[in-house]
């Protein structure tokens, strides 16, 4: 995977940094709350604003990239992330951080919506190998994000925000000089196309299952640091274990399960296992070791689900892959953005155990829904994969984030 043109490696590096942002704030959620006098539900809005804006922006990223070209769109996205992350670290109120975190989400949407397209166009080897390279970058970013957040957060909660801003500046310079100019798409994409694509039942089912799954995912990501009640570095190490297991299973385990059992069954199994883990975390919420083990083991379930659900989205509806991805990401992120806030609110005002129970129930519902829709999605395992056009290679693994 390292025997690639410099342009591909530059985009892969930028992708690692972009996806670091997902778990980067985990270790500093409690320090932010403690220092700024905020509640868990208020701090969890850092995820809500980020994901809501990212989901809504997915409706327009295809239209932007098809008109400006992939390189220009990536550079704009990186520049917005630099400003958003840097300004978030400069705030003295949770409201200010939430607002600039939303700006960060817009930049992330623009970048990840075109990064895979650029890798597919420039990478050596097959399209499948290019996607694996991108999955690897995604996994590494998700894995090291919490670790970097823990290290810098141990010094100050502002450190991770400034760190991302600096790293993204390096990524922008590398992208500007190493990535060749990319032409505009032959056909400009309409903003309404992703919404129209949701008329296809298979794509709608896939999006709704991911929305439900997000309630478990964000309970794990946004709420668990509070009952863990550990230092930034310790939480960073726990979520590093989570991210590392996610990366390993997404790249190495998921393709093997798919080859042996098909696509849909391993997704159902992974979600079922994740629901069980969340239920056990609900029972043993007062045990820090139990929560830590649950977080790490959940990484395996998430890695398998993320890779295979991406494959499902690619084939769920007879529309361009970029349009399908935008529609799916819109439903998943915009609709599931309430999940982090809900977990924090339930944990504060009802019971510290309840967010995990709600997450387990939602993930179980996601597994049941995709099982009920197996006839609609049966073609996923029988359809012959066609070569991707550059225009169709718009980011799909943004959905994995």
Helices and strands as residue ranges (DSSP letters): H 6-24, G 26-28, H 29-36, H 40-43, H 45-68, H 70-89, H 94-122, H 127-153, H 159-178, H 193-197, H 201-218, I 219-223, H 224-228, H 232-248, I 249-253, H 254-261, H 264-283, H 288-315, H 321-329, I 330-334, H 335-336, H 338-349, H 354-372, G 378-381, G 397-400
